[in-house]
Amino acid sequence: MRPHHLRSALLAVCVSVTVGLAGAVPAAAHAATPPPHTVAAAHSLTVLTDLFAERLLVADKVAAAKYGTDKPIDDPVREKQILDDVAARATGLGLDPDAVTAVFRDQIEANKLVQRGLYARWDAHPEERPTERPDLVKDVRPVLDRITTQLLDALVTTEAARAGASCEPRLRVAAVRSAYGHRLDGLHVEGLVRALPSVCATSS
């Protein structure tokens, strides 16, 4: 994966979204994508990138729940619980637990990247601070748990695609589609890029 290339493609999508364009995927996104057969094949990986994007949007609620409290963004105990859980579940699903752990570690780091960005934004612009504080246990954790289960299922169904030599260009197309479809802004695009490195078995 070449993060700077992917970031440029995704940011092109976000520029169009920000100015309110609708309809077809912008020309900038098309210019950054591989040939049509790769675009079609990317749909199998979009199930993953859509879930990554959805999980990143939940980071807004996590940040709103923690901002201005003594709850840190980094929570090594909780992170270890998540990684141990997905590793055990991966084994039961016939997946490589180390590979699955790497994917989920990237999701956690991407989520924290978004949280830190939101903290900085809210520090600089108090008028944008959240007016409600979600409950992490009641409001947020059930959503993250549901996405975790869906991600594990998606890792099973995309195992062959992720192991293929064309995984990286397919993933690039899928990520652009998800960024556009979920109307991700620049910060969340940065998070999406951070979420991707461990998806393809061929990534270096």
C-alpha positions as CSV (number, residue, x, y, z in Angstrom):
1,M,0.0,0.0,0.0
2,R,1.2,3.5,-0.8
3,P,-0.5,5.7,1.7
4,H,0.3,9.0,0.1
5,H,-1.3,7.9,-3.2
6,L,-4.4,6.6,-1.4
7,R,-4.6,9.7,0.7
8,S,-4.5,11.9,-2.4
9,A,-7.4,10.0,-4.0
10,L,-9.5,10.0,-0.9
11,L,-8.9,13.7,-0.3
12,A,-10.0,14.5,-3.8
13,V,-13.3,12.8,-3.0
14,C,-13.6,14.7,0.3
15,V,-13.1,18.1,-1.5
16,S,-16.1,17.3,-3.7
17,V,-18.2,16.2,-0.8
18,T,-17.3,19.3,1.2
19,V,-18.5,21.6,-1.5
20,G,-21.8,19.7,-1.7
21,L,-21.5,17.8,-5.0
22,A,-23.9,14.8,-5.4
23,G,-24.5,12.1,-7.9
24,A,-21.7,10.1,-9.5
25,V,-18.3,9.6,-8.0
26,P,-16.2,12.7,-8.9
27,A,-13.9,12.7,-11.9
28,A,-10.9,13.0,-9.5
29,A,-11.8,9.7,-8.0
30,H,-12.2,8.1,-11.4
31,A,-8.8,9.4,-12.4
32,A,-7.2,7.7,-9.4
33,T,-8.8,4.3,-9.9
34,P,-7.4,1.2,-11.7
35,P,-9.1,-0.3,-14.9
36,P,-12.8,-1.3,-14.9
37,H,-12.2,-4.9,-14.1
38,T,-10.4,-3.9,-10.9
39,V,-13.2,-1.5,-10.1
40,A,-15.7,-4.2,-10.4
41,A,-13.6,-6.6,-8.3
42,A,-13.2,-3.9,-5.6
43,H,-16.9,-4.4,-4.6
44,S,-15.9,-7.5,-2.6
45,L,-13.6,-5.3,-0.4
46,T,-16.1,-2.4,-0.1
47,V,-17.8,-4.4,2.6
48,L,-14.6,-3.9,4.7
49,T,-14.0,-0.3,3.9
50,D,-17.6,0.6,4.6
51,L,-17.3,-0.9,8.0
52,F,-14.0,0.9,8.6
53,A,-15.7,4.2,7.7
54,E,-18.7,3.4,9.9
55,R,-16.4,2.6,12.8
56,L,-14.5,5.9,12.3
57,L,-17.7,7.8,12.5
58,V,-18.4,6.2,15.8
59,A,-15.1,7.7,17.0
60,D,-17.0,11.1,17.1
61,K,-19.2,9.7,19.8
62,V,-16.2,8.2,21.7
63,A,-14.5,11.5,21.6
64,A,-17.6,13.4,22.7
65,A,-18.0,10.9,25.6
66,K,-14.4,11.5,26.8
67,Y,-13.7,15.1,25.9
68,G,-13.3,17.2,29.0
69,T,-13.1,14.2,31.4
70,D,-10.3,12.2,32.9
71,K,-10.9,9.3,30.5
72,P,-7.8,9.1,28.2
73,I,-7.9,8.5,24.5
74,D,-5.4,5.6,24.9
75,D,-6.9,2.7,26.9
76,P,-4.4,-0.1,26.8
77,V,-6.5,-2.4,29.0
78,R,-9.6,-2.1,26.8
79,E,-7.5,-2.3,23.6
80,K,-5.9,-5.6,24.8
81,Q,-9.4,-7.0,25.6
82,I,-10.5,-6.2,22.1
83,L,-7.5,-7.7,20.4
84,D,-7.5,-10.8,22.6
85,D,-11.2,-11.3,21.8
86,V,-10.9,-11.0,18.0
87,A,-7.8,-13.2,18.0
88,A,-9.8,-16.0,19.8
89,R,-12.8,-15.5,17.5
90,A,-10.6,-15.5,14.4
91,T,-9.3,-19.0,15.3
92,G,-12.9,-20.2,15.5
93,L,-13.6,-18.7,12.1
94,G,-10.6,-20.3,10.5
95,L,-8.7,-17.1,10.1
96,D,-5.1,-16.3,11.0
97,P,-5.4,-14.7,14.5
98,D,-2.2,-12.6,14.0
99,A,-3.5,-11.2,10.7
100,V,-6.9,-10.4,12.2
101,T,-5.2,-8.8,15.3
102,A,-3.2,-6.6,13.0
103,V,-6.3,-5.4,11.1
104,F,-8.1,-4.6,14.4
105,R,-5.1,-2.9,15.8
106,D,-5.1,-0.6,12.8
107,Q,-8.8,0.1,13.4
108,I,-8.0,1.1,17.0
109,E,-5.2,3.4,15.9
110,A,-7.4,4.9,13.2
111,N,-10.1,5.6,15.8
112,K,-7.6,7.3,18.1
113,L,-6.3,9.4,15.3
114,V,-9.8,10.7,14.7
115,Q,-10.4,11.3,18.4
116,R,-7.1,13.3,18.7
117,G,-8.1,15.4,15.7
118,L,-11.5,16.1,17.2
119,Y,-9.9,17.1,20.5
120,A,-7.7,19.6,18.6
121,R,-10.6,20.9,16.6
122,W,-12.7,21.4,19.7
123,D,-9.8,23.0,21.6
124,A,-9.4,25.5,18.8
125,H,-13.1,26.1,18.2
126,P,-15.1,25.9,21.4
127,E,-18.3,26.6,19.5
128,E,-18.0,23.2,17.8
129,R,-17.7,21.2,21.0
130,P,-20.4,18.5,21.4
131,T,-23.4,19.5,23.5
132,E,-24.2,16.0,24.6
133,R,-22.0,13.3,26.2
134,P,-22.9,9.8,25.0
135,D,-22.6,6.9,27.4
136,L,-19.7,4.8,26.4
137,V,-21.1,1.6,27.8
138,K,-24.8,2.0,26.8
139,D,-24.6,4.1,23.6
140,V,-21.2,3.4,22.0
141,R,-19.9,-0.1,23.0
142,P,-22.9,-2.0,21.5
143,V,-22.3,-0.3,18.2
144,L,-18.6,-1.1,18.2
145,D,-19.4,-4.7,19.2
146,R,-21.8,-5.1,16.3
147,I,-19.2,-3.6,13.9
148,T,-16.6,-6.0,15.3
149,T,-18.7,-9.0,14.5
150,Q,-19.5,-7.7,11.0
151,L,-15.8,-7.1,10.4
152,L,-14.9,-10.6,11.4
153,D,-17.5,-12.0,9.1
154,A,-16.3,-9.7,6.3
155,L,-12.7,-10.9,6.8
156,V,-13.9,-14.4,6.2
157,T,-15.8,-13.6,3.0
158,T,-13.0,-11.4,1.6
159,E,-10.1,-13.8,2.5
160,A,-9.4,-14.8,-1.1
161,A,-9.6,-11.2,-2.3
162,R,-7.2,-10.0,0.5
163,A,-4.7,-12.7,-0.4
164,G,-4.7,-11.9,-4.1
165,A,-2.0,-9.9,-5.9
166,S,-4.5,-7.3,-6.9
167,C,-5.7,-6.6,-3.4
168,E,-4.0,-3.2,-3.0
169,P,-5.6,-1.6,-6.1
170,R,-8.9,-3.1,-5.3
171,L,-8.7,-1.8,-1.7
172,R,-7.8,1.7,-3.0
173,V,-10.9,1.8,-5.2
174,A,-13.1,0.4,-2.3
175,A,-11.7,3.0,0.1
176,V,-12.5,5.9,-2.3
177,R,-16.0,4.6,-2.7
178,S,-16.5,4.3,1.0
179,A,-15.1,7.7,1.7
180,Y,-17.4,9.3,-0.8
181,G,-20.4,7.2,0.3
182,H,-20.0,8.0,3.9
183,R,-19.2,11.7,3.2
184,L,-16.0,11.6,5.2
185,D,-14.2,14.8,5.9
186,G,-10.4,15.2,5.8
187,L,-9.9,14.1,9.3
188,H,-11.9,10.9,8.8
189,V,-10.1,10.3,5.5
190,E,-6.9,10.3,7.4
191,G,-8.4,7.8,9.8
192,L,-9.5,5.6,6.9
193,V,-6.0,5.6,5.4
194,R,-4.7,4.6,8.8
195,A,-7.2,1.7,9.0
196,L,-6.0,0.0,5.8
197,P,-2.4,-1.2,6.0
198,S,-3.0,-4.7,7.3
199,V,-6.0,-5.6,5.0
200,C,-4.0,-7.1,2.2
201,A,-1.9,-10.2,2.8
202,T,0.5,-8.9,0.2
203,S,1.1,-5.5,1.9
204,S,4.6,-4.7,2.9
